[in-house]
Amino acid sequence: MSVFISGATGYIARHTVGQLLDQNYKVIGTCRSQTKCDQLQQRFGNNPNLTMEIVEDISKLDAFDGAIQKHAHEIKHVLHMASPVFFTSDDFAKDILVPAVNGTEGILTSIKKYAAESVESVVVTFSYAALTSPENEKGVVLNEDSWNPDSWEHCQRNGMAAYCGSKKFAEEAAWKFLAENKDVVKFKLATVNPVYVFGPQKFDADVSQKLNSSCEIVNQIIHSTPNTDLTPLTLSGYCVDVRDVAKTHVLAIQNEELLGHRLIMSEGRFDTQAIMDILNESFPVLKGKIAVGNPGTSSTKNHPGTKLDDSRSRKLLKFKYHSFEETMVDMASQILKHDELIQKSKVSVP
């Protein structure tokens, strides 16, 4: 039996595909183009256990019909990891909210139509954003029972609010679908709600000049100078390692105790200063060449903002996450290795 993964070329999804293949699962992945499908299969050495299908536009409610129907009798687990991740638009509903909701409703409807008897578990990637509004009050404690309070209309006030709203409404749609179709489908549902996700790309070859939104924060600090104004990058929040998020998706299809739950994932707080401190302390090659900020002033220990209680999820998952320092060091090492290869390629050979 196979695991169906939507958005298989994504940052978290690539790690998830890799962990599944390492455990000898057969994986059916989707992506938006043949070029992306071919690239991913090449990255995994054309592994015979990896099959790819094209799903061009997840905002269409029947987008997954063809792929699900084609593999209906072999799919046992579905990981829905495809969702829009951007924050600028002239029409937040059309470009961010509707695609996220339709993508979730669409894939669940396709399972209902074509694989209701074979699919046993569905795990959907959402976000901490489904728990909270960007303007949540300081001191509020969030846990697995928390929901973003924004309405459909109010979350369209700006790009970040729209992104957070898209996670909320898509997750609500998933749980509602299951409640309304529990007599028709046999699968159980879990959702994975990570905070900011950092860590290395699955493959060194995936490192590029510009990375995905969270990793780009670290990438820009690595490529800063002592005089770079990093004010636009000033950020604080909770974070977790991409490899741990991928592992949680895999565990959710292996452990029935995890199904039926919202799984919040966080290793702890971070801020931009904490990233600069680790990079400057851990990499002599960077010391004196990149921004330092105000060393030792990180507020991760005593931050006055929203609090996160993920104790219920940690008790269910039962594994130790990568530390923030491990995540930063592994990520920076990979970026620096890429930079070194680029520099070598520019050296002319006599």
C-alpha beads as a LAMMPS data file, in Angstrom:
LAMMPS data file: protein, C-alpha beads

350 atoms
349 bonds

1 atom types
1 bond types

-500.0 500.0 xlo xhi
-500.0 500.0 ylo yhi
-500.0 500.0 zlo zhi

Masses

1 110.0

Atoms # bond

1 1 1 0.000 0.000 0.000
2 1 1 1.145 3.534 -0.767
3 1 1 1.344 6.977 0.815
4 1 1 -0.104 9.788 -1.310
5 1 1 1.602 13.167 -0.745
6 1 1 0.285 16.369 -2.272
7 1 1 2.844 19.126 -2.825
8 1 1 5.688 16.611 -2.655
9 1 1 8.288 19.098 -3.888
10 1 1 7.797 21.460 -0.927
11 1 1 10.401 22.183 1.737
12 1 1 8.825 20.024 4.474
13 1 1 7.426 17.507 1.998
14 1 1 10.826 16.623 0.510
15 1 1 12.067 15.601 3.936
16 1 1 8.865 13.638 4.477
17 1 1 9.205 11.824 1.157
18 1 1 12.798 11.000 2.048
19 1 1 11.915 9.556 5.445
20 1 1 9.138 7.435 3.918
21 1 1 11.391 6.080 1.176
22 1 1 14.061 5.299 3.784
23 1 1 11.449 3.168 5.525
24 1 1 10.549 1.393 2.267
25 1 1 7.145 2.962 1.767
26 1 1 5.827 3.412 -1.751
27 1 1 5.135 7.104 -2.300
28 1 1 2.857 8.779 -4.831
29 1 1 3.638 12.479 -4.921
30 1 1 2.030 15.410 -6.708
31 1 1 3.471 18.656 -7.998
32 1 1 2.488 21.388 -10.439
33 1 1 4.592 20.539 -13.496
34 1 1 6.435 17.728 -15.256
35 1 1 9.707 19.589 -14.778
36 1 1 9.248 19.622 -10.994
37 1 1 8.201 15.962 -11.002
38 1 1 11.275 14.954 -12.988
39 1 1 13.585 16.967 -10.753
40 1 1 12.285 15.382 -7.558
41 1 1 12.596 11.874 -8.961
42 1 1 16.166 12.652 -10.008
43 1 1 16.943 14.007 -6.528
44 1 1 15.851 10.662 -5.079
45 1 1 17.939 8.710 -7.580
46 1 1 14.901 7.653 -9.624
47 1 1 13.815 5.459 -6.724
48 1 1 11.282 2.939 -8.082
49 1 1 9.153 3.433 -4.960
50 1 1 8.499 7.082 -5.889
51 1 1 5.790 7.845 -8.444
52 1 1 4.833 11.398 -9.394
53 1 1 1.579 12.860 -10.721
54 1 1 0.856 16.392 -11.950
55 1 1 -1.803 18.474 -10.181
56 1 1 -1.579 21.941 -11.676
57 1 1 -4.050 23.987 -9.622
58 1 1 -5.118 22.870 -6.159
59 1 1 -7.696 25.673 -5.957
60 1 1 -9.933 23.611 -8.263
61 1 1 -12.175 21.367 -6.195
62 1 1 -11.660 18.445 -8.591
63 1 1 -7.899 18.996 -8.885
64 1 1 -6.979 15.698 -7.212
65 1 1 -9.666 13.551 -8.834
66 1 1 -7.458 12.138 -11.576
67 1 1 -4.488 11.278 -9.361
68 1 1 -6.596 9.783 -6.554
69 1 1 -8.766 7.781 -8.952
70 1 1 -5.713 6.435 -10.800
71 1 1 -4.166 5.079 -7.582
72 1 1 -7.346 4.570 -5.543
73 1 1 -6.850 0.900 -4.692
74 1 1 -3.238 1.263 -3.565
75 1 1 -3.462 4.398 -1.392
76 1 1 -3.587 3.657 2.335
77 1 1 -2.442 7.004 3.736
78 1 1 -2.736 10.580 2.454
79 1 1 -0.501 13.467 3.505
80 1 1 -1.916 16.748 2.221
81 1 1 1.037 19.130 2.254
82 1 1 0.211 21.431 -0.673
83 1 1 -0.926 24.947 0.204
84 1 1 -0.174 28.485 -0.981
85 1 1 2.554 30.242 1.037
86 1 1 2.758 33.903 0.087
87 1 1 1.657 37.171 1.597
88 1 1 1.129 39.716 -1.191
89 1 1 -1.973 39.924 -3.363
90 1 1 -4.557 42.317 -4.748
91 1 1 -7.228 39.793 -3.822
92 1 1 -6.482 37.893 -0.618
93 1 1 -9.623 35.753 -0.820
94 1 1 -8.986 34.626 -4.393
95 1 1 -5.240 34.087 -4.125
96 1 1 -4.719 32.847 -0.553
97 1 1 -7.915 31.918 1.301
98 1 1 -9.887 30.077 -1.379
99 1 1 -6.963 27.969 -2.711
100 1 1 -6.111 26.794 0.813
101 1 1 -9.694 25.831 1.642
102 1 1 -10.445 24.344 -1.773
103 1 1 -7.218 22.359 -1.747
104 1 1 -8.178 20.749 1.548
105 1 1 -11.837 20.179 0.711
106 1 1 -10.916 19.031 -2.774
107 1 1 -8.497 16.287 -1.781
108 1 1 -10.841 15.002 0.940
109 1 1 -13.719 14.931 -1.547
110 1 1 -11.549 13.031 -4.046
111 1 1 -10.768 10.460 -1.348
112 1 1 -14.486 10.167 -0.593
113 1 1 -15.341 9.642 -4.272
114 1 1 -12.601 7.218 -5.247
115 1 1 -10.752 5.814 -2.235
116 1 1 -13.195 5.840 0.672
117 1 1 -12.573 2.166 1.391
118 1 1 -8.783 2.080 1.021
119 1 1 -7.573 5.240 2.764
120 1 1 -7.137 4.696 6.507
121 1 1 -5.488 7.927 7.617
122 1 1 -5.186 11.507 6.403
123 1 1 -2.625 13.930 7.812
124 1 1 -2.819 17.578 6.788
125 1 1 -0.080 20.179 7.190
126 1 1 -1.424 23.395 8.645
127 1 1 0.343 25.870 10.909
128 1 1 0.536 27.558 14.273
129 1 1 -1.162 30.361 12.314
130 1 1 -4.419 28.434 12.607
131 1 1 -4.244 29.011 16.372
132 1 1 -3.620 32.725 16.466
133 1 1 -4.137 36.104 14.865
134 1 1 -1.063 38.279 14.102
135 1 1 -2.395 40.776 16.665
136 1 1 -3.060 38.329 19.485
137 1 1 -2.782 39.890 22.925
138 1 1 0.455 39.566 24.863
139 1 1 0.395 36.939 27.545
140 1 1 -2.296 34.818 25.914
141 1 1 -1.574 31.092 26.297
142 1 1 -2.272 29.007 23.186
143 1 1 -2.657 25.244 23.067
144 1 1 -4.235 22.507 20.948
145 1 1 -7.715 23.888 21.663
146 1 1 -6.923 27.400 20.421
147 1 1 -8.204 28.883 17.167
148 1 1 -7.384 32.050 15.278
149 1 1 -10.272 34.436 16.174
150 1 1 -10.286 36.327 12.835
151 1 1 -13.361 36.244 10.621
152 1 1 -13.157 35.630 6.870
153 1 1 -13.556 39.360 6.255
154 1 1 -11.199 40.582 8.982
155 1 1 -8.317 38.322 7.988
156 1 1 -8.182 40.082 4.604
157 1 1 -6.798 43.283 6.176
158 1 1 -3.215 42.399 5.149
159 1 1 -1.108 39.590 3.748
160 1 1 0.012 38.068 7.042
161 1 1 -3.521 38.048 8.416
162 1 1 -4.735 36.426 5.180
163 1 1 -2.073 33.713 5.429
164 1 1 -3.027 32.991 9.055
165 1 1 -6.703 33.009 8.108
166 1 1 -6.100 30.560 5.276
167 1 1 -4.652 28.054 7.731
168 1 1 -7.560 28.477 10.123
169 1 1 -10.332 28.130 7.551
170 1 1 -8.666 25.243 5.726
171 1 1 -8.179 23.321 8.970
172 1 1 -11.748 24.002 10.068
173 1 1 -12.881 22.686 6.692
174 1 1 -10.947 19.446 7.233
175 1 1 -12.456 18.685 10.631
176 1 1 -15.927 19.686 9.386
177 1 1 -15.612 17.392 6.372
178 1 1 -14.721 14.442 8.564
179 1 1 -17.626 15.120 10.940
180 1 1 -20.093 15.329 8.059
181 1 1 -18.773 12.251 6.255
182 1 1 -17.815 9.925 9.092
183 1 1 -20.349 7.336 7.905
184 1 1 -19.007 7.403 4.346
185 1 1 -15.221 7.427 4.741
186 1 1 -13.161 5.169 6.991
187 1 1 -10.091 7.375 7.434
188 1 1 -9.056 9.106 10.630
189 1 1 -7.579 12.616 10.573
190 1 1 -4.651 14.374 12.207
191 1 1 -3.337 17.861 11.579
192 1 1 0.241 19.045 12.021
193 1 1 0.576 22.673 13.127
194 1 1 4.231 23.728 13.251
195 1 1 5.515 27.179 14.161
196 1 1 8.319 28.785 12.073
197 1 1 10.143 25.910 10.391
198 1 1 13.927 26.097 9.964
199 1 1 16.619 23.610 9.047
200 1 1 18.585 22.319 6.082
201 1 1 17.091 21.630 2.687
202 1 1 16.587 17.937 1.983
203 1 1 19.312 18.031 -0.677
204 1 1 22.372 20.240 -0.891
205 1 1 21.386 20.876 -4.517
206 1 1 18.174 22.521 -3.292
207 1 1 20.128 25.439 -1.799
208 1 1 19.802 28.506 -4.005
209 1 1 20.453 32.231 -3.844
210 1 1 16.994 32.748 -2.335
211 1 1 15.346 30.186 -0.075
212 1 1 11.806 29.614 1.184
213 1 1 10.405 32.353 3.435
214 1 1 11.573 31.107 6.858
215 1 1 14.981 29.858 5.725
216 1 1 15.583 33.078 3.826
217 1 1 15.827 34.891 7.184
218 1 1 18.935 32.861 8.063
219 1 1 20.236 33.064 4.505
220 1 1 20.162 36.869 4.560
221 1 1 21.968 37.036 7.897
222 1 1 24.701 34.716 6.581
223 1 1 25.126 37.022 3.588
224 1 1 25.003 40.262 5.597
225 1 1 27.916 42.520 6.489
226 1 1 28.696 44.212 9.831
227 1 1 26.985 47.324 8.439
228 1 1 23.870 45.656 7.050
229 1 1 20.625 47.035 8.426
230 1 1 18.709 43.924 9.462
231 1 1 15.766 45.862 10.866
232 1 1 13.442 44.520 8.121
233 1 1 14.352 41.004 9.262
234 1 1 13.703 41.674 12.957
235 1 1 11.549 38.792 14.058
236 1 1 10.693 36.700 17.081
237 1 1 8.481 33.711 17.643
238 1 1 8.568 29.958 18.091
239 1 1 10.444 27.579 15.809
240 1 1 11.004 23.898 15.068
241 1 1 13.285 21.814 12.833
242 1 1 11.996 20.723 9.414
243 1 1 13.242 17.174 9.997
244 1 1 11.109 16.885 13.124
245 1 1 8.026 18.187 11.314
246 1 1 8.563 15.585 8.597
247 1 1 9.018 12.866 11.224
248 1 1 5.703 13.823 12.830
249 1 1 3.867 13.329 9.528
250 1 1 5.372 9.868 9.223
251 1 1 4.613 8.962 12.836
252 1 1 0.997 10.054 12.395
253 1 1 0.355 7.375 9.769
254 1 1 2.189 4.766 11.840
255 1 1 0.653 5.423 15.240
256 1 1 -3.116 5.421 15.557
257 1 1 -2.844 7.243 18.897
258 1 1 -1.859 10.395 16.994
259 1 1 -4.943 10.370 14.788
260 1 1 -7.819 12.568 15.875
261 1 1 -5.428 15.226 17.221
262 1 1 -4.051 18.626 16.310
263 1 1 -0.294 18.256 16.728
264 1 1 1.384 21.565 17.593
265 1 1 5.141 21.546 17.049
266 1 1 7.616 23.912 18.703
267 1 1 11.136 23.515 20.069
268 1 1 11.033 26.926 21.720
269 1 1 11.364 30.639 21.124
270 1 1 13.803 32.320 18.768
271 1 1 14.538 35.804 17.570
272 1 1 16.827 37.363 14.981
273 1 1 19.426 38.189 17.632
274 1 1 19.591 34.550 18.736
275 1 1 20.288 33.521 15.131
276 1 1 23.084 36.107 14.810
277 1 1 24.618 35.002 18.119
278 1 1 24.778 31.332 17.045
279 1 1 26.159 32.105 13.586
280 1 1 28.876 34.375 14.959
281 1 1 29.834 31.964 17.727
282 1 1 29.694 28.722 15.714
283 1 1 31.368 29.712 12.455
284 1 1 34.830 31.341 12.599
285 1 1 34.571 31.963 8.846
286 1 1 31.666 34.338 9.521
287 1 1 32.958 36.078 12.635
288 1 1 33.648 39.726 11.914
289 1 1 32.118 39.482 8.441
290 1 1 28.383 39.421 9.200
291 1 1 26.001 41.488 11.312
292 1 1 26.250 40.984 15.068
293 1 1 23.344 43.087 16.289
294 1 1 23.552 43.442 20.069
295 1 1 25.071 40.172 21.289
296 1 1 23.521 38.700 24.395
297 1 1 20.291 40.712 24.184
298 1 1 18.087 37.966 22.764
299 1 1 14.677 37.959 24.439
300 1 1 13.951 34.265 23.936
301 1 1 14.069 33.522 27.664
302 1 1 11.792 36.320 28.862
303 1 1 9.646 37.296 25.909
304 1 1 6.409 39.090 26.896
305 1 1 4.442 37.875 23.860
306 1 1 1.978 35.055 23.319
307 1 1 2.780 31.843 25.189
308 1 1 2.535 28.405 23.644
309 1 1 1.675 25.273 25.602
310 1 1 2.371 22.270 23.365
311 1 1 2.688 19.772 26.221
312 1 1 -0.223 17.657 24.988
313 1 1 1.381 17.205 21.562
314 1 1 4.823 16.463 23.003
315 1 1 3.302 13.767 25.224
316 1 1 1.724 12.144 22.170
317 1 1 4.796 12.385 19.928
318 1 1 7.316 11.062 22.473
319 1 1 10.505 12.105 20.690
320 1 1 13.161 14.740 21.279
321 1 1 13.320 17.585 18.762
322 1 1 16.523 19.009 17.322
323 1 1 17.728 21.915 19.427
324 1 1 17.598 25.427 17.998
325 1 1 21.400 25.509 17.885
326 1 1 21.580 22.176 16.025
327 1 1 19.049 23.439 13.509
328 1 1 20.901 26.694 12.884
329 1 1 24.322 25.038 12.626
330 1 1 23.146 22.348 10.203
331 1 1 21.313 24.881 8.093
332 1 1 24.173 27.391 7.978
333 1 1 26.703 24.643 7.215
334 1 1 24.712 23.624 4.164
335 1 1 24.405 27.212 2.913
336 1 1 28.121 27.840 3.417
337 1 1 28.955 24.620 1.571
338 1 1 26.837 25.859 -1.341
339 1 1 28.603 29.234 -1.285
340 1 1 31.990 27.499 -1.348
341 1 1 31.005 25.427 -4.376
342 1 1 29.780 28.551 -6.159
343 1 1 33.062 30.333 -5.477
344 1 1 35.074 27.366 -6.737
345 1 1 33.021 27.252 -9.922
346 1 1 33.952 30.883 -10.610
347 1 1 37.672 30.223 -10.370
348 1 1 39.124 29.956 -13.857
349 1 1 41.257 26.923 -14.589
350 1 1 44.471 27.786 -16.531

Bonds

1 1 1 2
2 1 2 3
3 1 3 4
4 1 4 5
5 1 5 6
6 1 6 7
7 1 7 8
8 1 8 9
9 1 9 10
10 1 10 11
11 1 11 12
12 1 12 13
13 1 13 14
14 1 14 15
15 1 15 16
16 1 16 17
17 1 17 18
18 1 18 19
19 1 19 20
20 1 20 21
21 1 21 22
22 1 22 23
23 1 23 24
24 1 24 25
25 1 25 26
26 1 26 27
27 1 27 28
28 1 28 29
29 1 29 30
30 1 30 31
31 1 31 32
32 1 32 33
33 1 33 34
34 1 34 35
35 1 35 36
36 1 36 37
37 1 37 38
38 1 38 39
39 1 39 40
40 1 40 41
41 1 41 42
42 1 42 43
43 1 43 44
44 1 44 45
45 1 45 46
46 1 46 47
47 1 47 48
48 1 48 49
49 1 49 50
50 1 50 51
51 1 51 52
52 1 52 53
53 1 53 54
54 1 54 55
55 1 55 56
56 1 56 57
57 1 57 58
58 1 58 59
59 1 59 60
60 1 60 61
61 1 61 62
62 1 62 63
63 1 63 64
64 1 64 65
65 1 65 66
66 1 66 67
67 1 67 68
68 1 68 69
69 1 69 70
70 1 70 71
71 1 71 72
72 1 72 73
73 1 73 74
74 1 74 75
75 1 75 76
76 1 76 77
77 1 77 78
78 1 78 79
79 1 79 80
80 1 80 81
81 1 81 82
82 1 82 83
83 1 83 84
84 1 84 85
85 1 85 86
86 1 86 87
87 1 87 88
88 1 88 89
89 1 89 90
90 1 90 91
91 1 91 92
92 1 92 93
93 1 93 94
94 1 94 95
95 1 95 96
96 1 96 97
97 1 97 98
98 1 98 99
99 1 99 100
100 1 100 101
101 1 101 102
102 1 102 103
103 1 103 104
104 1 104 105
105 1 105 106
106 1 106 107
107 1 107 108
108 1 108 109
109 1 109 110
110 1 110 111
111 1 111 112
112 1 112 113
113 1 113 114
114 1 114 115
115 1 115 116
116 1 116 117
117 1 117 118
118 1 118 119
119 1 119 120
120 1 120 121
121 1 121 122
122 1 122 123
123 1 123 124
124 1 124 125
125 1 125 126
126 1 126 127
127 1 127 128
128 1 128 129
129 1 129 130
130 1 130 131
131 1 131 132
132 1 132 133
133 1 133 134
134 1 134 135
135 1 135 136
136 1 136 137
137 1 137 138
138 1 138 139
139 1 139 140
140 1 140 141
141 1 141 142
142 1 142 143
143 1 143 144
144 1 144 145
145 1 145 146
146 1 146 147
147 1 147 148
148 1 148 149
149 1 149 150
150 1 150 151
151 1 151 152
152 1 152 153
153 1 153 154
154 1 154 155
155 1 155 156
156 1 156 157
157 1 157 158
158 1 158 159
159 1 159 160
160 1 160 161
161 1 161 162
162 1 162 163
163 1 163 164
164 1 164 165
165 1 165 166
166 1 166 167
167 1 167 168
168 1 168 169
169 1 169 170
170 1 170 171
171 1 171 172
172 1 172 173
173 1 173 174
174 1 174 175
175 1 175 176
176 1 176 177
177 1 177 178
178 1 178 179
179 1 179 180
180 1 180 181
181 1 181 182
182 1 182 183
183 1 183 184
184 1 184 185
185 1 185 186
186 1 186 187
187 1 187 188
188 1 188 189
189 1 189 190
190 1 190 191
191 1 191 192
192 1 192 193
193 1 193 194
194 1 194 195
195 1 195 196
196 1 196 197
197 1 197 198
198 1 198 199
199 1 199 200
200 1 200 201
201 1 201 202
202 1 202 203
203 1 203 204
204 1 204 205
205 1 205 206
206 1 206 207
207 1 207 208
208 1 208 209
209 1 209 210
210 1 210 211
211 1 211 212
212 1 212 213
213 1 213 214
214 1 214 215
215 1 215 216
216 1 216 217
217 1 217 218
218 1 218 219
219 1 219 220
220 1 220 221
221 1 221 222
222 1 222 223
223 1 223 224
224 1 224 225
225 1 225 226
226 1 226 227
227 1 227 228
228 1 228 229
229 1 229 230
230 1 230 231
231 1 231 232
232 1 232 233
233 1 233 234
234 1 234 235
235 1 235 236
236 1 236 237
237 1 237 238
238 1 238 239
239 1 239 240
240 1 240 241
241 1 241 242
242 1 242 243
243 1 243 244
244 1 244 245
245 1 245 246
246 1 246 247
247 1 247 248
248 1 248 249
249 1 249 250
250 1 250 251
251 1 251 252
252 1 252 253
253 1 253 254
254 1 254 255
255 1 255 256
256 1 256 257
257 1 257 258
258 1 258 259
259 1 259 260
260 1 260 261
261 1 261 262
262 1 262 263
263 1 263 264
264 1 264 265
265 1 265 266
266 1 266 267
267 1 267 268
268 1 268 269
269 1 269 270
270 1 270 271
271 1 271 272
272 1 272 273
273 1 273 274
274 1 274 275
275 1 275 276
276 1 276 277
277 1 277 278
278 1 278 279
279 1 279 280
280 1 280 281
281 1 281 282
282 1 282 283
283 1 283 284
284 1 284 285
285 1 285 286
286 1 286 287
287 1 287 288
288 1 288 289
289 1 289 290
290 1 290 291
291 1 291 292
292 1 292 293
293 1 293 294
294 1 294 295
295 1 295 296
296 1 296 297
297 1 297 298
298 1 298 299
299 1 299 300
300 1 300 301
301 1 301 302
302 1 302 303
303 1 303 304
304 1 304 305
305 1 305 306
306 1 306 307
307 1 307 308
308 1 308 309
309 1 309 310
310 1 310 311
311 1 311 312
312 1 312 313
313 1 313 314
314 1 314 315
315 1 315 316
316 1 316 317
317 1 317 318
318 1 318 319
319 1 319 320
320 1 320 321
321 1 321 322
322 1 322 323
323 1 323 324
324 1 324 325
325 1 325 326
326 1 326 327
327 1 327 328
328 1 328 329
329 1 329 330
330 1 330 331
331 1 331 332
332 1 332 333
333 1 333 334
334 1 334 335
335 1 335 336
336 1 336 337
337 1 337 338
338 1 338 339
339 1 339 340
340 1 340 341
341 1 341 342
342 1 342 343
343 1 343 344
344 1 344 345
345 1 345 346
346 1 346 347
347 1 347 348
348 1 348 349
349 1 349 350
